[in-house]
Amino acid sequence: MTSRPRVGVVGVGAMGMGIARTLLGKGFPVFVRDIVEEREQEALRHGAKRLDGDVDVLVSVVIDAAQTKSVIEAHAARAPVFMMCSTISPADSARFAVALDAVDVAMLDAPISGGPARAHAGTLSMMASGSGRAFELAQPVIDAVARKCFRIGERAGDGSRMKVVNNMLAAANIASACEAMAMASLLGLDLHQAADVIQASSGGSWMFGDRMPRALAADYAPTAAARVLLKDVGLFVHEARKLGLTAPMAECAQEIFEDAIARGYAEEDDAALLKRYADAWDAKVPR
């Protein structure tokens, strides 16, 4: 394999497009597919080619396990390593790894975090598990797109286990942040000042700092749609129940996301939970 392997990227939405463009900018030959024709055409305009033949590394950046399964069935045989960057259940991830191993394709269970801006900057964080061979084959791509790759181990599904834990906190963070900001509005506080104070103080978080400025600008264009984070926190709840546990924080966040989606915010940014609280409490927030 050359220092610039041919990379297939399946799923060029907000995150996948950033990965594809980062790779193109660093001289990688990039080949793409997406179920949305407009996204695929956009990637082609930036210099990618359509994925029709074999590649050295296949990167999957799709929504869920069902789409991941479709990618594997349609494209996994095109590459010796399948780099799975979606948030799916650990059980599905482990199952896919076993199936791929049976046809001599190494799977790197490599969920990503950081949002579209960091995907475009090539500074994602990655939590990856897989064999030494999987890491070796995928390393040039990892180095190009991730500022930090946490090597979780070799056990299939451990990357996904770590991502499920991380995303539960992301969901709980944005749910509590929106609740706090809606209360700030009801208390008569200036929301922009409240956001500045919170982010400079103990209540701040990465999710708050990333999402709240856009929400306060009434920008709810999805960098991560609310329905996606609902899926992610649901995976955490599912894992807890498999262990015979209740997970009150995760279950509360899940309930809030479900209500936001029932109110019509499924395709908006997950910060649209702020509008959910405005609806429920009659609070004034930027629309």
Buried (B, 14 or more C-beta within 10 A) or exposed (E): EEEBBBBBBBBBBBBBBBBBBBBBBBEBBBBBBBBEEEBBBBBBEBEBBEBEEBBBBBBBBBBBBEBBBBBBEEBBBBBBBBBBBBBBBBBBBBBBBEBBBEEEBBBBBBBBBBBBEBBBBBBBBBBBBBBEEBBEBBBBBBEBBBEEBBBBBEBBBBBBBBBBEBBBBBBBBBBBBBBBBBBBBEEEEEBEEBBBBBBEEEEBBBBBEBBBBBBBEEEBEBBBBBBBBBBBBBBBBBBBEEEEEEBEBBBBBBEBBBBBBEBEBBBBBBBBBBBBBBBBBEBEBBE
